[in-house]
Amino acid sequence: MTPDIVPSPRPASPGATSVLAWPAWLRVLAVLPAVALLWLAVVWARLEVAPG
C-alpha cells in the first residue's frame, strides 16, 4: 500500500513570491529600517545609563 501524496502548500495569492527570491539589495532595504531602529534604541539606552 502506497502512502497518499500530500501536495505542498501554496502561497495565499498566486502572485506572491518568497522574500528569499528577492535580490539581495532589496532584502537589505527591507531589513534596514528595523536594524536602524534597533541601533538607535541601543544608543539611546547607553546614553541613559552613562554616568553624567
C-alpha distances in whole Angstrom, upper triangle without the diagonal:
4,7,9,12,15,19,21,24,27,31,33,35,34,37,36,36,36,39,38,38,42,44,46,49,47,45,49,50,48,48,52,53,51,52,56,56,54,57,60,59,59,62,64,63,64,67,67,67,70,73,76
4,7,9,12,15,18,21,24,28,30,32,31,34,33,32,32,35,34,34,38,40,42,45,44,42,45,47,44,45,48,50,48,49,52,53,51,54,57,56,56,59,61,60,61,65,65,64,67,70,73
4,6,9,12,15,18,21,25,26,29,28,31,30,30,29,32,31,32,35,38,39,43,41,39,42,44,41,42,45,47,45,46,49,49,48,51,53,52,53,56,57,56,58,61,61,61,64,67,70
4,6,10,13,15,18,22,23,26,25,28,27,27,27,30,30,30,33,36,38,41,39,37,41,42,39,40,44,45,43,44,48,48,47,50,52,51,52,55,56,55,57,60,60,60,63,66,69
4,6,9,12,15,19,21,23,22,25,24,24,24,27,26,26,30,33,34,38,36,34,37,39,36,37,41,42,40,42,45,45,44,47,49,49,49,53,54,53,55,58,58,58,61,64,67
4,6,9,12,16,17,20,19,22,21,21,21,24,24,24,28,31,32,35,33,31,35,36,33,34,38,39,37,39,42,42,41,44,46,46,46,50,51,50,52,55,55,55,58,61,64
4,6,9,13,15,16,16,19,18,18,18,22,21,21,25,28,30,32,30,29,32,33,31,32,35,37,35,37,40,40,40,42,45,44,45,48,49,49,51,54,54,54,57,60,62
4,6,10,13,15,14,17,15,15,15,18,18,18,21,24,26,29,27,25,29,30,27,28,32,33,31,33,36,36,36,39,41,40,41,44,46,45,47,50,50,51,53,57,59
4,7,9,12,12,14,13,13,13,16,17,17,20,23,25,28,25,23,27,28,25,26,30,30,29,31,34,34,34,36,39,38,39,42,43,43,45,48,48,49,51,55,57
4,6,8,8,11,9,10,11,14,15,15,18,21,23,26,23,22,25,26,23,25,28,29,28,30,33,33,33,36,38,37,39,42,43,43,45,47,48,49,51,55,56
4,5,6,8,6,8,9,12,14,13,15,19,21,23,20,19,23,23,20,22,25,26,25,27,30,30,30,33,35,35,36,39,40,40,42,44,45,46,48,52,54
4,7,9,7,10,11,14,16,16,18,22,24,25,22,21,24,24,21,23,26,26,25,28,30,30,31,34,35,35,37,39,40,40,43,45,45,46,49,52,54
4,6,5,9,11,14,17,16,17,21,23,24,21,21,24,23,20,23,26,26,26,29,31,31,32,34,36,36,38,40,41,41,44,46,46,48,50,53,55
4,6,8,12,15,17,15,16,20,23,24,21,21,25,24,22,24,27,28,28,30,33,33,34,36,38,38,40,42,43,44,46,48,49,50,52,56,57
4,6,10,13,15,13,14,17,20,21,18,18,22,21,19,22,25,25,26,28,30,31,32,34,36,36,38,40,41,42,44,46,47,48,50,54,55
4,7,9,12,11,11,15,18,19,16,15,19,19,16,19,22,22,23,25,27,27,28,31,32,33,35,37,38,39,41,43,43,45,47,50,52
4,7,8,7,8,12,15,16,13,13,17,17,15,17,20,21,21,23,26,26,27,29,31,32,33,36,37,38,40,41,42,44,45,49,51
4,5,5,7,11,13,15,12,11,15,16,13,15,18,20,19,21,24,24,25,27,29,29,31,33,34,35,37,39,40,41,43,47,48
4,5,5,9,10,12,9,7,11,12,10,11,14,16,16,17,20,21,21,23,25,26,27,29,31,32,33,36,37,38,39,43,45
4,5,8,9,12,10,8,11,13,12,12,16,18,18,18,21,23,22,24,27,27,28,30,32,33,34,36,38,39,40,44,46
4,7,9,12,10,9,13,14,13,15,18,20,20,21,23,25,25,27,29,30,31,33,35,36,37,39,41,42,43,47,48
4,6,8,6,6,10,11,10,12,15,17,18,19,21,23,23,25,27,28,29,31,33,34,35,37,39,40,41,45,46
4,6,5,6,9,10,11,13,14,17,18,18,20,23,24,24,26,28,29,30,32,34,35,37,39,40,40,44,45
4,5,5,6,9,10,11,12,15,16,16,18,20,21,21,24,26,26,27,30,31,32,34,36,37,37,41,42
4,5,5,6,9,10,10,14,15,15,16,19,20,20,22,24,25,26,28,30,31,32,34,36,36,40,41
4,5,5,6,9,10,12,14,14,16,18,19,20,22,24,25,26,28,30,31,32,34,36,37,40,41
4,5,5,6,9,11,12,12,14,17,17,18,20,22,23,24,26,28,29,31,32,34,35,38,40
4,5,5,6,9,10,10,12,14,15,15,18,20,20,21,24,25,26,28,30,31,32,35,37
4,6,5,8,10,10,11,13,15,16,17,19,21,21,23,25,26,28,29,31,32,36,36
4,6,7,8,10,11,13,14,16,17,19,20,22,23,25,26,28,29,31,32,36,37
4,6,6,6,9,10,11,12,15,16,17,19,20,22,23,25,26,28,29,33,34
4,6,5,6,9,10,10,12,14,15,16,18,20,21,23,24,26,27,31,32
4,5,5,6,9,10,11,12,14,15,16,18,20,21,23,25,26,29,30
4,5,5,6,9,10,11,12,14,15,17,19,20,21,23,24,28,29
4,5,5,6,9,10,11,12,14,15,17,19,20,21,23,26,28
4,5,5,6,9,10,11,12,14,15,17,18,20,21,25,26
4,5,5,6,9,10,10,12,14,15,17,19,20,24,24
4,5,5,6,9,10,11,12,14,15,17,18,22,24
4,5,5,6,9,10,11,13,14,16,17,20,22
4,5,5,6,9,10,11,12,14,15,19,20
4,5,5,6,9,10,11,12,14,18,19
4,5,5,6,9,10,11,12,16,18
4,5,5,6,9,10,10,14,15
4,5,5,6,9,10,13,14
4,5,5,6,9,12,14
4,5,5,6,10,12
4,5,5,8,9
4,6,8,9
4,6,9
4,6
4
